[in-house]
Amino acid sequence: MRSLEKALRECKVVSIEKDKPGRTSPWVITFAEGCALKRALFRYVDRPRPQPMADSYKYDIAAYELTKLLGVEMIPPVVERETGGRKGTLQVYLENCIREKDRRRKKLEPPNPKAFSNALEEVKVLENLTYDECQDADDLYIHRDDWRVCRVDFSEAFAPIPELLPGCDITACSRKFYEGLLKLDEETVKSALSKYLSDEEIGALLIRKSLLIEKIKALICEKGEDAVLF
């Protein structure tokens, strides 16, 4: 991940393709030959709370940095960088991937249905933690080679709401993610995310973390650890 972050920060930009489809109209950036990456997505909208219709590239950075604190890899690396005269984020362009909505439309089935189901459940935990839209098939990408699941676009996440996402119930979680939640403390979160999130947003995030731990513990008591943690 660090090598990809370094490439995003340092690789020479040779072309910028603007006006691409998408809610936040990201630019497609092409890097010079010899870079570890061919392309990246650049998002520049910065309309943080308390502005109405909050939408900010800084929430994307916060989500990625949060997964690093938790020790899980679900979000393609993203860094802050000025590009084309604007400040924003560069994120690894997902090559050889298919959106979940297209996988469903084409009726493509994973070779390991249980592992794929577990991966989607883990994304749900992250969506509850960040208070972002649940299982949006436009934001879920599947690697064609190994069926890894990636989640993108957290630009509307981190609403200061101290509860879990309605209608986004979780049934399982990876042990790694759960252990990361247990270790996550207020000081660490504030140190890593205060540049991108307000005190109110961080406070709600920490409450959701506690609610998720309570939820997972309750599931373990009800179903047994092996049925909940993978």
Beta strands, then each sheet from edge to edge (+ up, - down):
strand 1: 13-17
strand 2: 27-31
strand 3: 39-43
strand 4: 46-47
strand 5: 55-56
strand 6: 78-83
strand 7: 86-92
strand 8: 97-99
strand 9: 140-143
strand 10: 149-151
sheet 1: 1+ 2- 3+ 7- 6+
sheet 2: 4+ 5-
sheet 3: 8+ 9- 10+
end
